[in-house]
Amino acid sequence: MRVLLAVILTYFCVQFAAAGPVRIKDLVEFDGVRGNDLVGYGLVVGLDGTGDGLRNAPFTEDIMTNILERLGVNVTGEQFRPKNVAAVFVTATLPPFSRNGSQIDVTISAIGDAKSLLGGTLIMTPMNAADGQIYAVAQGTVIAGGTVAEGDGARVTQGVPTAGVIPSGARVEREVDFDLSSLTDMRLALRDADFTTAGRIEQAINSDFGRRVATMQDSGTVSLNIPQTRMRSVAHALGRIENISIEPERKARVVVDQRSGTIVMGDDVRISRVAVSQGNLTLRIQEQPLAIQPNPFSEGDTVVVPRTTVDIQEEEGTGLAEIPDGTSLSEVIAGLNALGVAPHDMIDILKSIKAAGALHAEFIVR
């Protein structure tokens, strides 16, 4: 049995360590304490000739006309074709409990045929939530995430110059109505639903307060009785609860990325006793056409004669390799590594083991 553990760790397997204590705040979401998505439609100006072509993006001309008319400039019937403007979508997340005047980051994305947003400035753009109300206004210099260099015969693009960010680029103009202090009950929503983890959260909270404060409702929800905490306010109670630590329980999972050949296994993965055989078949086809020409000063045409060489090679396989009952992740790796195959082949083997019913874990392919 060949054990190439260094290759396994370097190229395709990341072994999870045993789960340690994790704060409740890192495992749950507090019901009602959430952000809100915002979106706006605006204009970036000041580009160095890399903006929208107005013939291909007429909406850019429309919004530019509207902005100028709001500023008292009448451009009705005028023909202008500037290349230094671009229509963009502006997106952001309004954090919970954001107050009037606070600032948030925004993301800018071109929606026309602009080549780059480098050096551009976003003009004042209202940002709406799902209810149609304006909650923030964005404006500022765009920091794009790429560069473009081009000449008459070549063009090089690095990164994504048609998207960028404005740190603290939007100012909150409307607050989300949410009265935290009036709550008497609150639910904790687990990010990864699990009955064992929910039960441990319930037990840890009740143990910390010395009385029944938390009740597990299902695998993804734990209910809190706020008055039972006997804290000065709801905020004080949640501040204490979110810093209680527990050891979460996780499902056994195998996650594979077919593009990079990466395999990630959880510590609880088990494989029943199974035998696996693996081999490779290589087919090579080479084309070497031969050009035949007539003799000098003679009649005839040049003819290209195809010449094809076909070769089939079958590499020596490993035969049947037995993988014993997996009692730990290290034994699973050692058993699979007995085949001595490449990471991409290992993914196919794991798929086959799962199909045979011998892999006892959730199998996720990305």
PyMOL commands that set and color helices and strands:
alter all, ss='L'
color gray80, all
select helices_A, chain A and resi 5-12+24-26+58-70+180-182+195-209+226-229+234-241+329-337+343-355
alter helices_A, ss='H'
color red, helices_A
select strands_A, chain A and resi 13-15+22-23+28-30+36-45+85-94+103-110+121-128+134-141+143-150+155-172+185-190+214-218+221-225+245-246+253-257+262-265+270-271+274-277+281-287+290-292+303-305+308-314+320-323+359-360+362-365
alter strands_A, ss='S'
color yellow, strands_A
deselect
rebuild
show_as cartoon
